[in-house]
């Protein structure tokens, strides 16, 4: 098993062990903190939290209500394309990846230069703003095309005490918000 596979497995197991009450506390703190951090930004690309990830739905609802929410959608080449989402009901389940994505019939593409910040999920993060995701490279390829802040978001339990091994294609974050 490779280094990344071992680290990924260890932190996925660790994240699965986080108690429900702790996750609720983190959700509330994330909403409060990120609402303030993102207050002045025009368009924020967020993500649909998977079952074990930090719950950003309250924040996503607020951003959608304010017409500032962007969500990633994978195109045919598996590249992330940002879409404006003004109603969370305009998201559809992607059968291959198991995530909610914008319905292109109901949401408009957003030019990359309009993205003000990206909230980036991950499996594990380190103190120098490196992250390890799920291993497909979607976010690294996407972030390499942008010039806005990249904000890692997750649980405190996802912070590695040791620096993560990085490769040339890995894109570091601008900041890290762990709750």
C-alpha positions in Angstrom: 0.0 0.0 0.0 1.4 3.4 -0.9 2.1 6.2 1.5 -0.9 8.2 0.4 -3.2 5.2 0.5 -2.1 4.4 4.1 -2.5 8.0 5.3 -5.9 8.3 3.5 -7.2 5.1 5.1 -6.0 6.1 8.6 -7.7 9.5 8.4 -10.9 8.2 6.8 -11.1 5.7 9.7 -10.4 8.5 12.2 -13.1 10.7 10.6 -15.7 7.9 10.7 -15.0 7.7 14.5 -16.0 11.4 15.2 -19.1 11.5 17.4 -22.4 13.0 16.2 -22.4 15.7 18.9 -18.8 16.7 17.9 -19.9 16.9 14.3 -22.8 19.1 15.2 -20.6 21.4 17.2 -18.2 21.7 14.2 -21.0 22.4 11.8 -22.2 25.3 13.9 -18.7 26.7 14.4 -17.9 26.3 10.6 -21.1 28.3 9.8 -20.3 31.1 12.2 -16.6 31.4 11.2 -16.9 30.9 7.4 -19.9 33.3 7.2 -17.6 36.0 8.6 -14.6 35.0 6.5 -16.6 34.9 3.2 -18.7 38.0 3.9 -17.1 40.3 1.3 -16.6 37.7 -1.4 -18.8 37.6 -4.5 -18.8 34.0 -5.6 -17.7 31.1 -3.3 -17.3 27.6 -4.7 -18.3 25.2 -1.9 -19.0 21.5 -1.9 -21.7 19.0 -1.1 -20.6 17.4 2.1 -20.4 13.6 2.0 -21.7 11.7 5.0 -18.5 11.7 6.9 -17.4 15.2 6.0 -18.1 18.4 7.9 -21.6 19.6 7.2 -21.6 22.8 5.2 -25.3 22.7 4.3 -26.3 25.7 6.5 -23.5 27.7 4.9 -24.4 26.5 1.4 -28.0 27.5 2.0 -27.0 31.0 3.1 -24.7 31.5 0.1 -27.4 30.2 -2.3 -30.0 32.6 -0.7 -27.5 35.4 -1.3 -26.9 34.3 -4.9 -23.2 33.8 -4.1 -22.9 30.0 -4.2 -20.9 28.0 -6.7 -20.7 24.3 -6.8 -18.4 22.0 -8.8 -19.6 19.7 -11.5 -17.4 17.2 -13.4 -17.5 17.5 -17.1 -16.9 14.6 -19.5 -13.1 14.9 -19.1 -13.6 14.8 -15.3 -12.5 18.5 -14.9 -14.3 20.6 -12.3 -16.5 23.3 -13.8 -18.1 25.9 -11.5 -21.8 26.5 -11.7 -23.9 29.1 -9.9 -26.5 27.5 -7.6 -29.3 29.8 -6.4 -31.4 26.9 -5.0 -30.1 23.8 -3.4 -33.0 21.9 -5.1 -31.1 22.4 -8.3 -28.5 19.8 -7.3 -28.6 16.3 -8.6 -26.9 13.1 -7.4 -24.0 12.0 -9.6 -24.2 8.2 -9.7 -20.5 7.6 -10.5 -19.0 9.8 -7.8 -21.7 9.7 -5.2 -22.0 13.5 -4.7 -24.5 16.2 -5.5 -23.7 18.4 -8.4 -25.4 21.3 -10.1 -28.0 20.3 -12.7 -26.8 22.0 -15.9 -30.3 22.5 -17.1 -31.1 24.7 -14.0 -27.7 26.2 -13.2 -25.4 28.5 -15.2 -21.6 27.9 -15.7 -19.5 30.5 -13.9 -16.3 31.8 -15.6 -13.2 30.8 -13.6 -12.2 34.5 -13.2 -15.4 35.1 -11.2 -14.6 32.6 -8.5 -13.7 34.6 -5.4 -12.7 31.6 -3.1 -12.8 27.8 -3.1 -13.8 25.8 0.0 -11.8 22.6 -0.4 -12.6 19.3 1.2 -10.0 16.8 2.1 -9.2 13.6 4.0 -6.2 15.0 5.9 -4.4 18.4 6.1 -1.1 19.5 7.5 0.1 22.7 9.2 1.7 24.0 5.9 -1.6 23.9 4.1 -1.1 20.7 2.1 -4.0 18.3 1.8 -4.7 14.8 0.8 -8.0 14.2 -1.0 -9.7 11.1 -2.2 -7.0 10.4 -4.8 -8.6 11.4 -8.1 -6.8 14.8 -8.5 -9.9 16.7 -9.4 -9.2 19.6 -7.0 -5.5 19.8 -7.7 -6.2 20.2 -11.5 -9.0 22.7 -10.8 -7.0 24.8 -8.3 -4.0 25.0 -10.6 -6.2 27.1 -13.0 -7.3 29.6 -10.4 -5.8 32.6 -8.7 -8.2 33.1 -5.7 -7.9 31.8 -2.1 -8.2 28.1 -1.5 -9.6 27.4 1.9 -9.3 23.9 3.3 -12.3 22.9 5.5 -12.7 20.0 7.8 -12.6 18.7 11.3 -9.7 19.4 13.8 -9.2 15.6 13.8 -8.1 15.8 10.2 -4.9 17.7 11.0 -1.8 15.6 10.7 1.0 16.3 13.2 3.5 15.2 10.5 4.0 17.1 7.2 2.3 15.3 4.3 4.4 14.1 1.5 3.6 16.2 -1.6 4.1 15.7 -5.3 4.7 18.4 -8.0 1.1 18.3 -9.1 -0.3 18.9 -5.5 -1.6 22.4 -5.0 -1.3 23.9 -1.5 -4.1 25.7 0.2 -4.1 29.4 1.0 -5.6 28.8 4.5 -7.1 26.1 6.6 -10.3 26.1 8.7 -10.7 23.1 10.9 -13.5 22.9 13.4 
